[in-house]
Amino acid sequence: MVVCLSRASDLIFPPESCMPLTPEIRWIDTPEALNEACAEVAEADVIALDTEFFREKTFHPVPALVQFCVGGAAYLVDPTVVACTDAFRRLLGEGPVKLLHASSEDLEVFLHWAGVTVSPLVDTQIAQALLGEVPAMGYQKLVEFWVGETLPKDETRSNWLERPLSETQTTYAALDVIYLLEVWQAQRDALERYGRLGWLEEECRKLVEQAARDEHSDGQWYLRQRQLWRLSPRQIEAYRRLTIWREGEVRRRDLPRGWLVSDKLLYGIAERMPENRYELAGVEGMKPPLVKREGDTLLALVREARHVEEAHLPTPPWSPMEPAFKKRYKALKKVVSREAEALGMAPEVLLRRRDLEALVSASLRGEPLPMPDGWRGERLAEALETVLHETSETS
C-alpha cells in the first residue's frame, strides 16, 4: 500500500472553511483561574497543548507560557506567576487525550513545571511522519497542508519571558493550539483509513515512557557518539563514565551541556586517557579554567576506567569501514527503503540508522539480533533476518 498525502486534493478541510486569525484568548495568571479553566475543559475528549520556554542558559527548560484549547477560546497560562495546580496536574496525567506537536521538549517543560508525565499523548508530528514522506514537518507547514491556512511566523524566536506579552505574541501562541484540533481530526481520519492509528498509539506510548525515564538514561548517553567504534574498550569505558558524570552535573547545576564540557571534549579526553593535569591540558579544546575547576574529577574518572577488569569493559561497536559491515548494512538499508517506499514514508521513520548498525554488529558477532518490535517488527523482522542470513553465508 502506498500512502501519498502531498496533493491539494488530499486536504480534508478546504481553505474556505478555516477560522479567522483573530482567536478568542483567555489569560490565566492566578491559581483560581487555572482551576476554573480545568473544570471547563475536563469533560473534553481531546485537549490541544503547547508551551513556550527559554533554555539558552539552563539545562532545564524555563516555562514562559502554557497554552491549551478544546475548541473555542484558547487558554494562555502564565507559569512565571502561577504554579501548576493539582487540577491541571490531573488534566495532564489522566483524562482527555493531550495533543502536542513535536512534543519532546514540551514534555520536559511539563515534567519540570508540573512534575507529571503527560498521558495519554498524541504527537501530530509523529502522526504526519506515519502518513507521508516528511519525517519532521513543522507546525506551520502542517497547518498549511491540512487546513490551508498560513500562520504568522514572526514570533517564533521572540522573548516569551518578558511581560506584558504583545498582542501578536498572544495571537501566535493561541493559534499554536487552536489549529491542532483541526489538524488532528484530519490526521486521525487518514490514519484510520490506512490502518495506522495503532502505530501512532504505539509510538506515542514509547515517547511518554522515554520522557518519564529521562533522568535514568544517563548511562546510555555515550552510545550517541558516532565515532565510538574508533575507541578501545577501555577508552569507551572512560567516555561512558565521563558522560554519566557530565549528565548528572548539568542537571544538578542546571547548566547547558556545552557550558560544562562538550561531548567532543569528553571524547578527546577518553581518546587520550590522560594521567595528570599536564596531559589533560594537552587534550584538544581543553581550556585552563576547566582544568582548574574539574581537572581532578576528570582524571579520577579516567583512572577508574583504567582499573576496570577486562571482562567488565564494554564491547566496542563494529567498524562501519569494514567490508563485511558495509555489505550487511547496505542490504538491510535496501530492505528498509523498499518497505518505506511501499508505505509512503521516510526510511528513517521506519528504522533509524543506529538500529540498522546494531543489527549488523550483532549479526557479525553471532549475538541475538535486536529486531524491531511492534508494528515495525511485523513489517520488517522477517525480511531483515532473511537478508542477514543470506549476506552472512556469502561473506
Summary of the structure (lengths in Angstrom):
residues: 395
radius of gyration: 24.3
end to end distance: 33.5
largest distance: 70.3
contacts: 1202
relative contact order: 0.10
helix: 57%
strand: 8%
